[in-house]
Amino acid sequence: MGCPSQNYSGGLTGPRTWTNWSGRFSGSVSMFWEPDTLADLVNVVQRASAEGHTLHVVGSGWAFENLAHSTDWMVCLRRLNKPLSGVTDGALNARWVANQAAGQDMLFHVESGATVADLNDLLDARGLALPTLGGSNGQALAGAISTGTHGGDVDVPPLADAVMAMHLVTEAGRELWVERASQPITDDAALGAALARSCPDTEIVRDDRVFAALLVGLGRFGVIYSYVLRVRPAFRLAEWTTQIPAAALTAALRNGIAGGTFLAPLLTMLPAPPPSLNAVNIASPRGLEVAFDTNNLGLCYVKRRWPTSDTTDLGMSNSENPLCAIGAVGVHAAALAVLGPLAGVPFFGIAVAAEMTMLTASLTQNPHQSAGEMLARVLSSFWSLGLGGSIPKLSGIQFGLQYQDSMGSGKRGPSHLVTSGYREQSLQDCFRADSVEPIFDAQSPAYIDFLDALLTTAPGLRQAGYISLRWSATSRATLSMHAFPGAHGVAIEVTSLRGLPDNASWMTLVETFAVARGGRPHWGQINNLNAMSTVAMFGGNVGAWRSALGSVVGSATTFSNAFTAQRGLEPPAGAAATVSGPRAGDLANGFAVVPAISLLLR
């Protein structure tokens, strides 16, 4: 078993209401724990198991659905955000010792409550970087990895595939150190000694099947305390964005699939970036993203990224989103400036004046509302007045501002800042969006059929946001949305500012269109899969994942919640926990205990 603290010293509140970051889900919690240490975490898990409580883990709460919520107990990893060194400094096997010495293929150990921004800072201070990143960095590492977060680096798999080892606290407070049997990173005796310093009962499990399932484990296996990540020397990126017609994009993508040339038709039709950007290998960009303004669908923005050795930063503005800068008061004032002259129009002016009064009353009643909330009210007013024709112009201006640093001369800087931005930009709270992001096999034309359906449907709905396409390599994680047999997946994210009249209809249509074409909704965004549709999306991988889960937790339900139950992500009936491994203390003493299951197989 694990090694709990004798006196819990972390935070504890409850009963309370918990709301996720997007504000889309809110629910009651009887006890909310914030452990300070690994031993505190084990204490909480042991108590939950012994007393029959359900317990679910939350990082930053960025998942859109009730993925992190339990009405009973929740455990927050916010305080567990520190780098660790015992394993990576003294317990690696010969291969990884040599890798560290060579300085090219590196390992970094960190507690899982660190946000992606925290991790970026820790790595950058050591001259290191993650191999890929998503477009924001406010998520806790545990949540980002466990829900399949990915980047837009064409030949790099999602973040979960950078994981080389995990420290799991599971049923009854058992501590498991989990690695792949086919790709171990540690030496037995040295690992035992390193882990035994904090808990000699920690079990070392090397099992490819369990490892692959645990990577995108959705919190159902227990609480992942820490990750050992495969990282690389810090690198710099150059970025440049251009615009092309939507019809040219879809035609090029279809040609690439039909001819077996993947993205080549699209990449060859794009203009070269400015020579002054000093991008390397411009014919084969490292990163690729296509984005549409859903109110201006004739053109799309195409963003590419390349390595560069140029050490001069370019276009690396840390300015906040223009919407955040002006706030609700600014949005309100801009709306009145547009509507004011119309208030004097006979008959029509009466309706305009009424809408102006409602907008002003809203600001008076809630002066602290966000700019996004006010903008949603303004856009809704425009639609109700029959002024929807002006929204594409307003949207186009706002959307274009998002790419201003990347157009013209382009952008250049450290990889983590070019890719995911500055910490403050990810943590903004001036607007929230509803979002669905299905992932498709990039070798199938189904994703272009899906895109065509979106481009046809979006103009008929009162929504405002973007459609974004990003390509990346496929994943080895069992329930990763990117776990396709081919080489690449493509994620298509569809968002709309929260509070707009047709958002619910739009999001439902997007998910319906996607699932009908084999698109797998991102676990961390709007996701309404049930047990049947989950199997339809992931096939035999669901059975493999459930089997691995049962071998770790048996039939125990401590870490079950409404999200996993709805999608059938529970152990098989009557499952027994069979996964075990030698104890760290025994390995450290040179007396490795062979698991009973291994003896039976001999």
Secondary structure, 3 states (H helix, E strand, C coil): CCCCCCCCCCEEECCEEEECCCCCCEEEECEEEECCCHHHHHHHHHHHHHHCCCEEEECCCCCCCCCCCCCCEEEECCCCCCEECHHHHHCECHHHHHHHHHCCCEEEEEECCCEHHHHHHHHHCCCEECCCCCCCCCCEHHHHHHCCCCCCECCCCCHHHHEEEEEEECHHHCEEEEECCCCCCECHHHHHHHHHCCCCCCEEEECHHHHHHHHCCCCCCCEEEEEEEEEEECCEEEEEEEEEEHHHHHHHHHHHHHCCCCCHHHHHHCCCCCHHHCCCCCCCCCEEEEEEECCEEEEEEEEEEEEECCCCCECCCCCCCHHHHHHHHHHHHHHHHHHHHHHHCCCHHHHHHHHHHHHHHHHHHCCCCCHHHHHHHHHHHHHHCCCHHHHHHHHHHHHHHCCCCCCCCCEEEEHHHHHHCCHHHHCCCCCCEEEECEEEECCCCHHHHHHHHHHHHHHHCCCCCEEEEEEEECCCCCCCCCCCCCCEEEEEEEEEECCCCCHHHHHHHHHHHHHHCCCEECCCCCCCCCHHHHHHHHCHHHHHHHHHHHHHHCCCCCCCCHHHHHCCCCCCCCCCCCCCCCEHHHHHCCCCCCCHHHHHHC
